Amino acid sequence: MKVCEMVLVGALVLIPVASEAQNKPKAATQSDITSGKQTYMDYCAACHGADGRGHGPAASALKTPPPDLRTLASRHGDKFPESYVVRVVRFGDPSAGHGSSEMPIWGPVFSMQNNGDEIGVRRRIQNLCEYLASIQDKKS
């Protein structure tokens, strides 16, 4: 999470003010697998585990165990299902149509963190997809 400077206004109200470093946009074409890993560790690892196998520290508190993300490709015809992952991360689990999903919907969170910058949201999710594709179990 980014650290903001705080400005005291009146006696009780604090308003976050972005620092100059936060205001500098990143190149829209940047695709860095490291930032995808960082996004994974920040938002996914608590449930899916640091290794992606579904055994994160919060997994035992969930009604439905988190899936093993290292088997996404094998569960989708041996091809990494990027469009599926984008939909799930951004809009929630499409299979949860008859009830709520335990997986958070990250699209609005990423949008808020990127100040509504759609390119930044897409880049973050693309980086996450690239990281997830890189950790897929390889067939023997």
CYANA upper distance limits for C-alpha pairs under 8 A (distance plus 0.5 A):
  4 CYS  CA     16 PRO  CA      6.40
  4 CYS  CA     17 VAL  CA      6.46
  4 CYS  CA     18 ALA  CA      5.88
  4 CYS  CA     19 SER  CA      6.85
  5 GLU  CA     16 PRO  CA      6.60
  5 GLU  CA     17 VAL  CA      5.99
  5 GLU  CA     18 ALA  CA      6.96
  5 GLU  CA     19 SER  CA      7.00
  6 MET  CA     14 LEU  CA      6.68
  6 MET  CA     15 ILE  CA      6.43
  6 MET  CA     16 PRO  CA      5.42
  6 MET  CA     17 VAL  CA      6.49
  7 VAL  CA     14 LEU  CA      6.27
  7 VAL  CA     15 ILE  CA      6.18
  7 VAL  CA     16 PRO  CA      7.14
  7 VAL  CA     17 VAL  CA      7.45
  8 LEU  CA     12 LEU  CA      8.11
  8 LEU  CA     13 VAL  CA      6.83
  8 LEU  CA     14 LEU  CA      5.56
  8 LEU  CA     15 ILE  CA      7.45
  9 VAL  CA     13 VAL  CA      5.88
  9 VAL  CA     14 LEU  CA      6.50
  9 VAL  CA     15 ILE  CA      7.71
 18 ALA  CA     22 GLN  CA      6.47
 18 ALA  CA     23 ASN  CA      7.28
 19 SER  CA     23 ASN  CA      7.20
 20 GLU  CA     24 LYS  CA      7.36
 26 LYS  CA     30 GLN  CA      7.93
 28 ALA  CA    119 ILE  CA      7.05
 28 ALA  CA    120 GLY  CA      7.68
 28 ALA  CA    123 ARG  CA      7.71
 29 THR  CA    123 ARG  CA      8.37
 30 GLN  CA    123 ARG  CA      7.94
 31 SER  CA    123 ARG  CA      7.51
 31 SER  CA    126 GLN  CA      7.96
 31 SER  CA    127 ASN  CA      6.39
 32 ASP  CA     36 GLY  CA      7.24
 32 ASP  CA    127 ASN  CA      6.54
 33 ILE  CA     37 LYS  CA      6.82
 33 ILE  CA    127 ASN  CA      6.09
 33 ILE  CA    128 LEU  CA      7.82
 33 ILE  CA    130 GLU  CA      6.50
 33 ILE  CA    131 TYR  CA      5.85
 34 THR  CA     38 GLN  CA      6.78
 34 THR  CA    127 ASN  CA      8.42
 34 THR  CA    131 TYR  CA      7.99
 35 SER  CA     39 THR  CA      6.61
 35 SER  CA    124 ARG  CA      8.15
 35 SER  CA    127 ASN  CA      6.87
 35 SER  CA    128 LEU  CA      7.97
 36 GLY  CA     40 TYR  CA      6.63
 36 GLY  CA    124 ARG  CA      7.31
 36 GLY  CA    125 ILE  CA      8.10
 36 GLY  CA    126 GLN  CA      8.18
 36 GLY  CA    127 ASN  CA      4.74
 36 GLY  CA    128 LEU  CA      4.38
 36 GLY  CA    129 CYS  CA      7.65
 36 GLY  CA    130 GLU  CA      7.30
 36 GLY  CA    131 TYR  CA      5.75
 37 LYS  CA     41 MET  CA      6.64
 37 LYS  CA    127 ASN  CA      8.37
 37 LYS  CA    128 LEU  CA      7.01
 37 LYS  CA    131 TYR  CA      6.18
 38 GLN  CA     42 ASP  CA      6.55
 39 THR  CA     43 TYR  CA      6.46
 39 THR  CA     44 CYS  CA      8.08
 39 THR  CA    124 ARG  CA      8.05
 39 THR  CA    128 LEU  CA      6.92
 40 TYR  CA     44 CYS  CA      5.39
 40 TYR  CA     45 ALA  CA      6.61
 40 TYR  CA    128 LEU  CA      6.94
 41 MET  CA     45 ALA  CA      5.46
 41 MET  CA     46 ALA  CA      8.19
 41 MET  CA     50 ALA  CA      7.08
 44 CYS  CA     48 HIS  CA      6.35
 44 CYS  CA     49 GLY  CA      7.87
 45 ALA  CA     49 GLY  CA      4.77
 45 ALA  CA     50 ALA  CA      5.39
 45 ALA  CA     51 ASP  CA      8.23
 45 ALA  CA     52 GLY  CA      7.42
 45 ALA  CA     56 GLY  CA      6.41
 46 ALA  CA     50 ALA  CA      8.09
 46 ALA  CA     56 GLY  CA      5.33
 46 ALA  CA     57 PRO  CA      6.06
 46 ALA  CA     58 ALA  CA      5.98
 46 ALA  CA     59 ALA  CA      7.84
 47 CYS  CA     54 GLY  CA      6.82
 47 CYS  CA     55 HIS  CA      7.09
 47 CYS  CA     56 GLY  CA      4.87
 47 CYS  CA     57 PRO  CA      6.85
 47 CYS  CA     58 ALA  CA      5.56
 47 CYS  CA     59 ALA  CA      5.29
 47 CYS  CA     66 PRO  CA      6.81
 48 HIS  CA     52 GLY  CA      5.56
 48 HIS  CA     53 ARG  CA      6.48
 48 HIS  CA     54 GLY  CA      4.31
 48 HIS  CA     55 HIS  CA      6.12
 48 HIS  CA     56 GLY  CA      5.48
 48 HIS  CA     59 ALA  CA      7.59
 48 HIS  CA     66 PRO  CA      6.26
 48 HIS  CA     67 PRO  CA      7.47
 48 HIS  CA     68 ASP  CA      7.43
 48 HIS  CA     69 LEU  CA      7.76
 49 GLY  CA     53 ARG  CA      6.58
 49 GLY  CA     54 GLY  CA      5.89
 49 GLY  CA     55 HIS  CA      5.40
 49 GLY  CA     56 GLY  CA      4.03
 49 GLY  CA     57 PRO  CA      7.52
 50 ALA  CA     56 GLY  CA      7.29
 52 GLY  CA     68 ASP  CA      6.39
 52 GLY  CA     69 LEU  CA      5.64
 52 GLY  CA     70 ARG  CA      6.43
 52 GLY  CA    135 ILE  CA      8.46
 53 ARG  CA     67 PRO  CA      7.48
 53 ARG  CA     68 ASP  CA      4.58
 53 ARG  CA     69 LEU  CA      6.42
 53 ARG  CA     70 ARG  CA      6.76
 54 GLY  CA     59 ALA  CA      7.52
 54 GLY  CA     65 PRO  CA      7.51
 54 GLY  CA     66 PRO  CA      5.44
 54 GLY  CA     67 PRO  CA      5.78
 54 GLY  CA     68 ASP  CA      5.28
 54 GLY  CA     69 LEU  CA      7.57
 55 HIS  CA     59 ALA  CA      6.34
 55 HIS  CA     60 SER  CA      8.44
 55 HIS  CA     66 PRO  CA      7.99
 58 ALA  CA     62 LEU  CA      7.66
 59 ALA  CA     65 PRO  CA      6.60
 59 ALA  CA     66 PRO  CA      6.99
 60 SER  CA     65 PRO  CA      7.83
 62 LEU  CA     66 PRO  CA      8.48
 62 LEU  CA    102 GLU  CA      7.87
 64 THR  CA    102 GLU  CA      8.15
 68 ASP  CA     72 LEU  CA      7.94
 69 LEU  CA    132 LEU  CA      7.74
 69 LEU  CA    136 GLN  CA      7.93
 70 ARG  CA    132 LEU  CA      7.86
 70 ARG  CA    135 ILE  CA      6.33
 70 ARG  CA    136 GLN  CA      4.82
 70 ARG  CA    137 ASP  CA      5.90
 71 THR  CA     75 ARG  CA      6.59
 71 THR  CA    136 GLN  CA      6.50
 71 THR  CA    137 ASP  CA      6.60
 72 LEU  CA     76 HIS  CA      6.83
 72 LEU  CA     80 PHE  CA      6.77
 72 LEU  CA     81 PRO  CA      7.48
 72 LEU  CA    136 GLN  CA      7.52
 73 ALA  CA     77 GLY  CA      7.01
 73 ALA  CA     78 ASP  CA      5.12
 73 ALA  CA     79 LYS  CA      5.19
 73 ALA  CA     80 PHE  CA      4.69
 73 ALA  CA     81 PRO  CA      6.89
 73 ALA  CA    133 ALA  CA      8.43
 73 ALA  CA    136 GLN  CA      7.20
 74 SER  CA     78 ASP  CA      4.87
 74 SER  CA     79 LYS  CA      7.43
 74 SER  CA     80 PHE  CA      8.37
 76 HIS  CA     80 PHE  CA      7.39
 76 HIS  CA     81 PRO  CA      6.91
 80 PHE  CA    133 ALA  CA      6.64
 81 PRO  CA     85 VAL  CA      6.75
 82 GLU  CA     86 VAL  CA      6.62
 82 GLU  CA    129 CYS  CA      6.86
 83 SER  CA     87 ARG  CA      6.74
 84 TYR  CA     88 VAL  CA      6.72
 85 VAL  CA     89 VAL  CA      6.53
 85 VAL  CA    129 CYS  CA      7.50
 86 VAL  CA     90 ARG  CA      6.35
 86 VAL  CA    125 ILE  CA      7.08
 86 VAL  CA    126 GLN  CA      8.20
 86 VAL  CA    129 CYS  CA      7.89
 87 ARG  CA     91 PHE  CA      5.93
 87 ARG  CA     92 GLY  CA      7.16
 87 ARG  CA     93 ASP  CA      8.05
 87 ARG  CA     94 PRO  CA      8.28
 88 VAL  CA     92 GLY  CA      4.87
 88 VAL  CA     93 ASP  CA      5.27
 88 VAL  CA     94 PRO  CA      7.22
 88 VAL  CA    105 ILE  CA      7.97
 89 VAL  CA     93 ASP  CA      8.29
 89 VAL  CA    104 PRO  CA      8.46
 89 VAL  CA    105 ILE  CA      6.54
 89 VAL  CA    106 TRP  CA      6.04
 89 VAL  CA    107 GLY  CA      7.04
 89 VAL  CA    125 ILE  CA      8.04
 90 ARG  CA    105 ILE  CA      6.40
 90 ARG  CA    106 TRP  CA      5.86
 90 ARG  CA    107 GLY  CA      4.49
 90 ARG  CA    108 PRO  CA      8.03
 90 ARG  CA    125 ILE  CA      8.42
 91 PHE  CA    105 ILE  CA      6.03
 91 PHE  CA    106 TRP  CA      7.74
 91 PHE  CA    107 GLY  CA      6.75
 92 GLY  CA    101 SER  CA      7.69
 92 GLY  CA    103 MET  CA      7.34
 92 GLY  CA    104 PRO  CA      7.25
 92 GLY  CA    105 ILE  CA      5.33
 92 GLY  CA    106 TRP  CA      8.22
 93 ASP  CA    101 SER  CA      6.83
 93 ASP  CA    103 MET  CA      7.67
 96 ALA  CA    100 SER  CA      6.32
 96 ALA  CA    101 SER  CA      5.92
105 ILE  CA    109 VAL  CA      8.21
106 TRP  CA    110 PHE  CA      6.56
107 GLY  CA    111 SER  CA      6.55
107 GLY  CA    121 VAL  CA      7.88
108 PRO  CA    112 MET  CA      6.60
109 VAL  CA    113 GLN  CA      6.71
110 PHE  CA    114 ASN  CA      6.55
110 PHE  CA    121 VAL  CA      6.21
110 PHE  CA    124 ARG  CA      8.33
111 SER  CA    115 ASN  CA      6.60
111 SER  CA    116 GLY  CA      5.24
111 SER  CA    117 ASP  CA      6.97
111 SER  CA    118 GLU  CA      7.39
111 SER  CA    120 GLY  CA      8.42
111 SER  CA    121 VAL  CA      6.29
112 MET  CA    116 GLY  CA      6.20
114 ASN  CA    118 GLU  CA      8.31
114 ASN  CA    120 GLY  CA      6.57
114 ASN  CA    121 VAL  CA      7.09
116 GLY  CA    121 VAL  CA      8.49
117 ASP  CA    121 VAL  CA      6.95
118 GLU  CA    122 ARG  CA      6.68
119 ILE  CA    123 ARG  CA      6.54
120 GLY  CA    124 ARG  CA      6.60
121 VAL  CA    125 ILE  CA      6.79
122 ARG  CA    126 GLN  CA      6.45
123 ARG  CA    127 ASN  CA      6.54
124 ARG  CA    128 LEU  CA      6.76
125 ILE  CA    129 CYS  CA      6.66
126 GLN  CA    130 GLU  CA      6.70
127 ASN  CA    131 TYR  CA      6.76
128 LEU  CA    132 LEU  CA      6.68
129 CYS  CA    133 ALA  CA      6.51
130 GLU  CA    134 SER  CA      6.73
131 TYR  CA    135 ILE  CA      7.14
132 LEU  CA    136 GLN  CA      7.22
